[in-house]
């Protein structure tokens, strides 16, 4: 279910505790293995290793158990960069 809010971009960043000076990558929709989420994670590692700081938000409906991907994020020390909101996002 998508809830419409009156939050603007800055207020949304504040609510999600995202820095305003860092880019945000968004993976949104049906989260399935064939859509390449693992490649986004690998790309995120490269971006961070090159000294860039970004946030990755993964939100949508997981068709597989998200715990496997979440554990990979933890093992590779990416938890400060990846956010799994429990509900869908909608900005006006």
C-alpha positions in Angstrom: 0.0 0.0 0.0 1.4 3.4 -1.0 0.6 6.2 1.4 0.6 9.7 0.0 2.3 12.3 2.2 2.8 16.0 2.0 6.5 15.6 2.8 9.0 17.4 0.5 12.4 16.1 -0.4 14.3 17.7 2.5 11.7 16.6 5.1 11.8 13.0 3.7 15.6 12.9 3.9 15.2 14.1 7.5 12.6 11.5 8.4 14.8 8.7 6.8 17.9 10.2 8.5 19.7 10.7 5.2 22.3 13.4 4.8 21.3 16.2 2.5 24.7 16.4 0.9 24.9 12.8 -0.4 23.3 11.3 -3.5 20.5 8.8 -3.0 20.1 5.7 -5.2 16.7 4.1 -5.2 15.8 0.5 -6.0 12.0 0.5 -6.0 9.4 -2.1 -7.0 9.3 -5.8 -7.1 12.6 -7.0 -5.6 13.6 -10.1 -7.5 17.0 -11.7 -8.1 16.9 -11.4 -11.8 16.6 -7.6 -11.5 20.2 -7.3 -10.5 20.1 -6.1 -7.0 23.4 -7.9 -6.3 25.0 -5.7 -9.1 23.8 -2.6 -7.4 25.4 -3.8 -4.1 28.6 -4.5 -5.9 28.5 -1.1 -7.6 27.8 0.6 -4.2 31.0 -1.1 -2.9 33.0 0.4 -5.7 31.6 3.8 -5.3 32.4 3.8 -1.6 35.9 2.4 -2.2 36.5 5.4 -4.5 35.7 7.8 -1.6 32.2 8.7 -2.6 29.4 8.5 -0.1 25.9 7.7 -1.2 22.7 6.2 0.3 21.0 3.2 -1.3 17.3 2.8 -0.5 15.8 -0.6 -1.3 12.0 -0.6 -1.0 9.3 -2.6 -2.6 8.0 -6.1 -2.4 10.6 -8.8 -1.9 9.7 -12.0 -3.8 12.4 -13.9 -2.1 13.5 -13.7 1.6 15.2 -10.3 2.1 17.3 -11.7 5.0 19.8 -13.2 2.6 20.5 -9.8 1.0 20.4 -8.0 4.3 23.0 -10.4 5.7 25.3 -9.7 2.7 24.9 -6.0 3.4 25.9 -6.6 7.1 28.9 -8.9 6.2 30.3 -6.4 3.7 29.9 -3.5 6.2 27.5 -1.5 4.1 24.8 -1.0 6.7 25.6 2.7 7.0 24.8 3.2 3.3 21.8 0.9 2.7 18.2 1.5 4.0 15.3 -0.9 3.9 12.2 1.2 4.7 9.3 -1.0 5.9 6.8 0.8 3.7 6.8 2.3 0.2 7.9 5.8 -0.4 6.0 8.4 -2.3 7.1 12.0 -2.8 4.9 14.7 -4.2 
